[in-house]
Amino acid sequence: MERNQKFKEDYIAFMEKQIRQGHAEKVVKDNINYGRTWYIPYHGVYNPNKPNKIRVVFDCAAKYQGIALNDVLLQGPDLTNSLIGVLVRFLQNEIALMSDVEGMFLQVKVPEHDRDFMRFLWWEDGNMENEPSIYRMTCHLFGATSSPSCANLALQRTATDVGERYPQEVVTAIKRNFHVDDCLVSVETEAKGMELAKGLRELCAERGFRLTKWISNSRAVLESIPINERAPEFTTLDLDNAELPSERALGVCWSAETDKLGFDIKLPDKPPTRRGLLSVISSVFDPLGLVSPFVLPAKLIIQELCRKGSGWRQQWFDELKRLQEWNMPRCYISKGLGEIASRQLHVFSDASEKGYGMAAYMRYEDKQGKARFSLVLARSRVTPLKHVTVPRLELTAATMAVRVTKMLLDKLDGVDETVYWTDSQTVLRYLNNTTARFKTFVANRVTAILDASSPTQWKYVRSANNPADEAPRGMKIDEFLKNDRWTHGPEFLQKSSVEWEKWQESPALNVIPLDDPEVKGQAHAAVLNETQSALCRLVEMYSSFRKLKRAVAWLLAIKGRLQQKVLFRKSVEKKYENEPDSKEKPEKVMAEIEKWNGPLNHSLNLLQLQVAEKEIINHEQQKYFKEEILALKTGNNGLIARAMRGSHEEMQRTLLDNVLLRLNHQ
């Protein structure tokens, strides 16, 4: 403070304001209650984007003797609305409004008996010549672990407690359209926008929350809001002539004048290293994946660096600066549509050797058959370093599509129908097949897809008409800026539903090739012969080693019991062997045999399970290493060498399969 006079003045002004507004209070009588008293260090910081405004941060994570205040605070339930959910609802309707709660955490009081946990030292009246006095905060701090949950609960309770006096749209907006202190909402008309803005301000004010910094793409809505409640850039704006400025909507750049979303790229000054490139990629904040085809090549560079340790490519770094040229309409519904008749969500998925991805589009159709299509959300991932076949990647992309769609349907309002599109006939065959048993990788993903969708929702589309084709392949900036299909969807879906149904192709979906590598045991199922042992049947029946071992153990236990019964029968027959034959002799023998009741356990012990495991191993060795075992038994060195050479590849493959099998079971 002594070195920087401006810092000192701003700091003192900030602290005096907190005390004046009642956010902090002086401890008049210092009754120290050991175990319930804590002093918090604090410091002032400037936001690089707002160099004239200081913020004093209370460090609740600072430790004393190994303990911090945050270590003993409960976080509470996560009541914050999903960032993606708030954003996609913000893009749904034509009139958009944005505001924020002023000092949200500071509006929520802490019970008086807990305030001594938030003590701090400060000079009374900002006079640093005097000894500092003891103060304590009366409200929740920005850096405290419990603050977000408490503040969100207070805001939602506000809507619950006094919401019956306000329209339902206002209550719903508070419960679903706030992300912490940021409110983003969209409505169909300007009249609804004015009513909603007024209702939100009044309802929040009833519990001390002040909604301020209002922004809208509608000048009429802005005029209905008091000037002192508008965002600073809008307070002195001539709404009749001046152009509306751009603002950030939860980190996404939004131009209120053109009502379009874009990116404001400010490249961090990072060294040309792997960590530097990762930092640059992370600086592109794109929660909806709107530019994922352009970002994917950078992820591929990172993967290549991890694989080869080579230097990065400067080309993508230079192209990133041009991303500011890209934009897309904010609202899904474009002007020119009449009364909406249907709202459909169309989800496309695709994969390549480089990556896999999906893209979800909202399709609005009016009663005249006119339709508009807009990108809602997209995702792209690079392929794993371990080789994965393209059909498996296509299935992985489809799995990602249904999972993301499930989340979207929970966030979006009023979706009438969901349609999935893929250019992989293999995926469609897997989803429509009900008889084949697939290997674990395919079986798990098919199950996940069918749990969230039905086969009738999945349709085939050519690669040339699949907009998700861009996501897994990546695009250079020139190509991406000119690509209209990515933003607005395929041309055939812009037409009426009657016409785009004609574009759908219907390949044979119920026939899986006999040589499909993902089908489990298909060849053996049809040629199961009568000479096959019971153990062979059990091995083919079970896909779990633990269950197979228990089944074999029970089989051996029953076998042992039957063998004991046979031995007992023979002993009884031998007992009566020297007696003269009579009519009663067979009846005596059978009566004594029927009395036998050998040991029968109702549970398996460890020894039985170990014996069963050895039986399974011996069975597999006899099945795959017949020549080797014969050579070892006969002691023929030449036969041993020939057998080893002839089955070397098969042995490697079998041993690898056994290792993987064990790992899966563990």
KEVEX-102379 format. One record per residue (C-alpha): x, y, z. Coordinates in steps of 0.5 Angstrom, whole numbers, padded with zeros to 4 digits, always signed. Layout:
BEGIN
XYZ ...
# end
This chain:
BEGIN
+0000+0000+0000 +0006+0005+0002 +0009+0003-0005 +0002+0004-0009 -0002+0010-0007 -0008+0008-0012 -0008+0001-0010 -0008+0004-0002 -0014+0008-0004 -0018+0003-0008 -0017-0002-0002 -0019+0003+0003 -0025+0005-0001 -0027-0002-0002 -0026-0004+0005 -0030+0002+0008 -0036+0000+0003 -0036-0007+0006 -0037-0004+0013 -0042+0001+0011 -0046-0004+0007 -0047-0008+0013 -0043-0014+0010 -0037-0013+0015 -0038-0011+0022 -0033-0009+0028 -0033-0014+0034 -0034-0010+0040 -0033-0015+0045 -0028-0020+0044 -0030-0026+0047 -0026-0031+0044 -0029-0038+0044 -0023-0043+0042 -0025-0048+0037 -0030-0043+0034 -0026-0037+0032 -0022-0036+0026 -0018-0030+0022 -0018-0030+0015 -0012-0027+0011 -0014-0022+0005 -0011-0019-0001 -0013-0014-0007 -0013-0016-0014 -0014-0013-0021 -0018-0016-0026 -0014-0015-0033 -0020-0013-0037 -0022-0008-0031 -0016-0005-0029 -0020+0001-0025 -0024-0004-0021 -0020-0007-0015 -0023-0014-0011 -0021-0016-0004 -0021-0023-0004 -0021-0027+0003 -0017-0033+0002 -0021-0039+0006 -0016-0044+0003 -0010-0041+0007 -0008-0046+0012 -0005-0045+0019 -0002-0051+0023 -0004-0055+0017 -0012-0053+0017 -0016-0048+0013 -0023-0046+0014 -0025-0049+0007 -0022-0056+0010 -0028-0056+0016 -0033-0053+0012 -0039-0058+0008 -0039-0056+0001 -0047-0058+0001 -0051-0060-0005 -0049-0058-0012 -0055-0053-0014 -0052-0050-0020 -0056-0050-0026 -0052-0054-0032 -0048-0049-0036 -0050-0052-0042 -0057-0053-0040 -0057-0045-0039 -0054-0044-0046 -0058-0048-0050 -0064-0045-0047 -0062-0038-0048 -0061-0040-0056 -0068-0043-0056 -0072-0036-0057 -0072-0030-0061 -0071-0025-0056 -0065-0026-0051 -0064-0022-0044 -0058-0023-0040 -0057-0020-0033 -0053-0021-0026 -0054-0021-0019 -0050-0016-0016 -0046-0019-0010 -0050-0025-0010 -0046-0028-0004 -0046-0022+0000 -0053-0022+0000 -0054-0028+0004 -0053-0027+0011 -0049-0032+0016 -0052-0034+0022 -0049-0030+0028 -0046-0035+0032 -0042-0037+0026 -0039-0031+0024 -0033-0031+0029 -0030-0036+0024 -0030-0030+0019 -0026-0025+0023 -0020-0021+0020 -0016-0015+0022 -0017-0008+0019 -0016-0001+0021 -0022+0003+0023 -0023+0009+0018 -0018+0006+0014 -0013+0010+0018 -0006+0006+0018 -0003+0010+0024 -0007+0006+0029 -0007-0001+0031 -0012-0005+0027 -0019-0007+0030 -0022-0014+0030 -0028-0015+0024 -0032-0020+0022 -0036-0022+0016 -0043-0022+0016 -0045-0026+0010 -0042-0031+0005 -0035-0030+0002 -0033-0031-0005 -0028-0036-0004 -0031-0041+0002 -0033-0048+0000 -0040-0047+0002 -0042-0041-0001 -0045-0043-0008 -0049-0048-0005 -0052-0043+0001 -0053-0037-0005 -0056-0042-0010 -0061-0045-0004 -0063-0038-0002 -0064-0035-0009 -0069-0042-0011 -0072-0041-0004 -0074-0034-0006 -0078-0036-0012 -0081-0042-0008 -0083-0037-0002 -0086-0031-0006 -0087-0034-0013 -0094-0035-0012 -0095-0028-0013 -0091-0028-0020 -0093-0031-0027 -0090-0038-0027 -0085-0036-0033 -0081-0032-0028 -0081-0037-0023 -0078-0042-0028 -0073-0037-0030 -0070-0037-0023 -0070-0044-0022 -0067-0046-0029 -0064-0040-0032 -0059-0038-0027 -0052-0040-0027 -0050-0038-0020 -0051-0030-0021 -0052-0030-0029 -0059-0030-0031 -0059-0032-0039 -0066-0033-0042 -0070-0032-0048 -0077-0031-0050 -0082-0031-0056 -0084-0024-0056 -0082-0017-0054 -0088-0016-0050 -0086-0023-0046 -0079-0020-0045 -0081-0014-0042 -0086-0017-0037 -0081-0022-0035 -0075-0017-0034 -0080-0013-0029 -0082-0020-0026 -0075-0022-0025 -0073-0015-0022 -0079-0015-0017 -0079-0022-0015 -0071-0022-0013 -0072-0015-0010 -0076-0018-0005 -0071-0022-0002 -0065-0017-0003 -0062-0019-0009 -0061-0014-0014 -0061-0016-0022 -0057-0011-0026 -0053-0010-0032 -0059-0012-0036 -0057-0013-0044 -0062-0015-0049 -0062-0016-0057 -0069-0012-0057 -0068-0004-0056 -0076-0004-0054 -0074-0009-0048 -0068-0005-0046 -0072+0002-0046 -0077-0002-0041 -0071-0003-0036 -0069+0003-0032 -0062+0006-0034 -0059+0005-0028 -0060-0003-0028 -0057-0003-0035 -0050-0006-0037 -0045+0000-0036 -0044+0000-0044 -0052+0001-0045 -0053+0006-0040 -0050+0012-0045 -0052+0009-0051 -0057+0012-0056 -0062+0006-0057 -0065+0009-0063 -0058+0010-0067 -0052+0007-0064 -0050+0000-0065 -0051-0005-0059 -0044-0008-0057 -0042-0015-0056 -0042-0018-0049 -0040-0025-0046 -0046-0030-0045 -0043-0035-0040 -0036-0034-0043 -0039-0034-0050 -0038-0028-0055 -0045-0025-0056 -0046-0019-0061 -0053-0016-0059 -0053-0012-0065 -0053-0018-0070 -0055-0023-0065 -0050-0028-0067 -0045-0032-0063 -0037-0032-0064 -0031-0032-0061 -0026-0026-0059 -0019-0029-0059 -0014-0027-0055 -0008-0031-0055 -0004-0033-0049 +0004-0031-0049 +0006-0039-0049 +0013-0042-0051 +0012-0047-0056 +0012-0053-0052 +0007-0059-0051 +0004-0055-0045 +0004-0049-0048 +0000-0051-0054 -0005-0055-0049 -0006-0048-0046 -0007-0045-0052 -0012-0050-0054 -0016-0049-0047 -0016-0042-0048 -0022-0043-0054 -0028-0043-0049 -0033-0047-0053 -0038-0051-0048 -0043-0052-0054 -0037-0055-0059 -0039-0050-0064 -0032-0050-0067 -0030-0057-0066 -0028-0059-0073 -0023-0053-0073 -0020-0055-0066 -0020-0063-0067 -0013-0062-0071 -0010-0058-0065 -0012-0064-0061 -0009-0069-0066 -0002-0065-0066 -0002-0066-0058 -0003-0073-0059 +0002-0074-0064 +0007-0070-0059 +0005-0075-0054 +0006-0081-0059 +0013-0078-0062 +0015-0073-0058 +0016-0068-0064 +0015-0061-0064 +0009-0057-0066 +0006-0054-0072 +0006-0047-0072 +0000-0047-0078 -0006-0048-0073 -0003-0043-0068 -0003-0038-0074 -0010-0040-0076 -0013-0039-0069 -0013-0032-0070 -0018-0032-0076 -0023-0036-0071 -0026-0029-0070 -0028-0029-0077 -0033-0034-0075 -0040-0033-0073 -0047-0036-0073 -0054-0034-0071 -0056-0035-0063 -0063-0036-0064 -0065-0043-0067 -0071-0040-0070 -0070-0036-0076 -0074-0030-0078 -0079-0032-0083 -0082-0038-0080 -0090-0038-0078 -0093-0042-0072 -0089-0047-0070 -0092-0054-0072 -0086-0059-0069 -0079-0059-0066 -0075-0064-0068 -0068-0066-0065 -0063-0069-0071 -0057-0072-0068 -0051-0074-0073 -0045-0079-0071 -0039-0081-0075 -0032-0083-0074 -0025-0084-0078 -0018-0086-0077 -0017-0079-0074 -0023-0079-0069 -0030-0079-0068 -0036-0074-0066 -0043-0072-0066 -0047-0066-0068 -0054-0065-0065 -0059-0060-0069 -0065-0057-0068 -0071-0057-0073 -0077-0053-0073 -0082-0053-0078 -0088-0049-0079 -0095-0050-0081 -0094-0049-0088 -0088-0054-0088 -0083-0049-0088 -0077-0051-0084 -0070-0048-0081 -0065-0052-0078 -0059-0050-0073 -0053-0053-0069 -0055-0054-0062 -0049-0058-0059 -0043-0062-0062 -0037-0066-0059 -0031-0069-0062 -0025-0074-0060 -0019-0076-0062 -0018-0084-0063 -0014-0087-0057 -0007-0088-0058 -0009-0096-0058 -0011-0098-0065 -0019-0099-0065 -0022-0101-0072 -0027-0096-0075 -0033-0100-0074 -0032-0100-0067 -0030-0092-0067 -0037-0091-0071 -0041-0095-0065 -0037-0091-0060 -0039-0084-0064 -0046-0087-0064 -0046-0088-0056 -0043-0081-0055 -0049-0079-0059 -0054-0082-0055 -0051-0080-0048 -0050-0073-0050 -0058-0073-0053 -0060-0075-0046 -0057-0069-0043 -0060-0065-0048 -0067-0067-0048 -0067-0066-0040 -0064-0059-0042 -0068-0057-0048 -0076-0055-0048 -0081-0058-0052 -0078-0063-0057 -0083-0067-0060 -0078-0072-0063 -0071-0075-0063 -0068-0078-0070 -0061-0081-0070 -0057-0081-0076 -0051-0085-0078 -0047-0087-0085 -0045-0094-0082 -0049-0099-0084 -0045-0104-0079 -0048-0100-0073 -0055-0100-0076 -0054-0108-0077 -0052-0109-0069 -0058-0104-0067 -0063-0108-0071 -0060-0115-0069 -0064-0119-0064 -0060-0126-0065 -0053-0125-0065 -0048-0125-0059 -0043-0120-0059 -0036-0119-0056 -0036-0115-0050 -0034-0108-0053 -0040-0108-0058 -0045-0111-0053 -0044-0106-0048 -0044-0100-0053 -0050-0103-0056 -0054-0104-0050 -0052-0097-0048 -0055-0094-0054 -0061-0099-0054 -0063-0097-0047 -0063-0089-0049 -0066-0090-0056 -0070-0095-0060 -0068-0098-0067 -0073-0094-0070 -0070-0088-0069 -0064-0089-0072 -0064-0088-0080 -0058-0088-0085 -0055-0082-0089 -0050-0082-0094 -0043-0079-0092 -0044-0074-0097 -0050-0071-0093 -0047-0073-0086 -0045-0066-0083 -0042-0070-0077 -0037-0072-0082 -0033-0066-0081 -0032-0067-0073 -0028-0073-0073 -0024-0071-0079 -0022-0064-0077 -0022-0057-0082 -0017-0052-0083 -0019-0045-0082 -0021-0043-0089 -0025-0049-0090 -0029-0048-0084 -0031-0041-0085 -0034-0043-0092 -0037-0049-0089 -0045-0048-0089 -0047-0055-0087 -0044-0055-0081 -0048-0049-0078 -0054-0050-0081 -0055-0058-0083 -0055-0062-0089 -0059-0059-0094 -0065-0064-0095 -0067-0063-0088 -0068-0056-0089 -0074-0059-0093 -0081-0061-0091 -0081-0068-0087 -0085-0071-0093 -0079-0069-0098 -0073-0071-0093 -0076-0078-0092 -0075-0079-0099 -0067-0078-0098 -0067-0084-0093 -0064-0090-0095 -0066-0097-0092 -0060-0102-0093 -0061-0109-0090 -0061-0108-0083 -0063-0115-0080 -0057-0119-0084 -0050-0119-0080 -0044-0122-0085 -0042-0129-0082 -0035-0127-0082 -0036-0121-0078 -0031-0121-0072 -0035-0118-0067 -0040-0124-0067 -0038-0128-0061 -0038-0136-0062 -0043-0136-0068 -0039-0141-0072 -0039-0146-0066 -0047-0145-0064 -0049-0148-0071 -0044-0154-0070 -0045-0156-0063 -0044-0164-0064 -0046-0169-0059 -0039-0172-0057 -0038-0165-0054 -0036-0166-0047 -0040-0162-0041 -0034-0158-0040 -0034-0155-0047 -0041-0154-0046 -0040-0150-0040 -0034-0146-0043 -0038-0144-0049 -0044-0142-0044 -0041-0137-0039 -0038-0131-0041 -0035-0130-0034 -0029-0134-0031 -0032-0133-0024 -0039-0136-0026 -0036-0142-0030 -0031-0144-0024 -0037-0144-0020 -0041-0148-0025 -0035-0153-0026 -0034-0154-0018 -0042-0156-0018 -0041-0161-0024 -0035-0164-0020 -0039-0164-0014 -0045-0168-0017 -0040-0172-0021 -0036-0174-0014 -0043-0176-0011 -0045-0180-0016 -0038-0184-0016 -0039-0185-0009 -0046-0188-0010 -0044-0193-0015 -0038-0195-0011 -0043-0196-0005 -0048-0200-0010 -0042-0204-0012 -0040-0206-0004 -0048-0207-0003 -0048-0212-0009 -0041-0215-0006 -0044-0216+0001 -0050-0220-0002 -0046-0224-0007 -0045-0230-0003 -0052-0231-0001 -0057-0236-0004 -0061-0233-0010 -0068-0232-0008 -0074-0227-0009 -0073-0222-0004 -0065-0222-0005 -0066-0216-0011 -0071-0212-0006 -0066-0213+0000 -0060-0210-0005 -0065-0204-0007 -0067-0202+0000 -0060-0202+0002 -0058-0198-0004 -0064-0193-0003 -0062-0192+0004 -0055-0189+0002 -0055-0181+0003 -0048-0179+0001 -0045-0172+0003 -0048-0166+0000 -0046-0159+0001 -0050-0153+0000 -0044-0149-0001 -0037-0149-0005 -0031-0149-0001 -0024-0146-0003 -0021-0153-0005 -0027-0155-0009 -0026-0148-0013 -0019-0149-0014 -0020-0156-0017 -0025-0153-0021 -0020-0148-0024 -0015-0153-0025 -0020-0157-0029 -0021-0151-0034 -0014-0150-0035 -0013-0157-0036 -0018-0157-0041 -0016-0151-0045 -0009-0154-0045 -0011-0161-0048 -0016-0157-0053 -0010-0152-0056 -0004-0156-0054 -0005-0163-0056 +0001-0164-0061 +0006-0161-0055 +0003-0165-0050 +0004-0171-0054 +0011-0169-0056 +0013-0168-0048 +0010-0175-0046 +0013-0179-0052 +0020-0175-0050 +0021-0174-0058 +0025-0168-0058 +0024-0167-0066 +0017-0168-0065 +0017-0162-0059 +0021-0157-0064 +0016-0158-0070 +0010-0158-0065 +0013-0151-0062 +0015-0148-0069 +0008-0150-0072 +0004-0147-0067 +0008-0141-0065 +0003-0136-0067 -0003-0140-0065 +0001-0140-0058 +0002-0133-0057 -0005-0131-0059 -0008-0136-0054 -0003-0134-0049 -0005-0127-0050 -0013-0128-0050 -0012-0132-0043 -0008-0126-0040 -0014-0121-0043 -0019-0126-0040 -0016-0126-0033 -0015-0119-0033 -0023-0118-0035 -0025-0122-0029 -0020-0119-0024 
# end
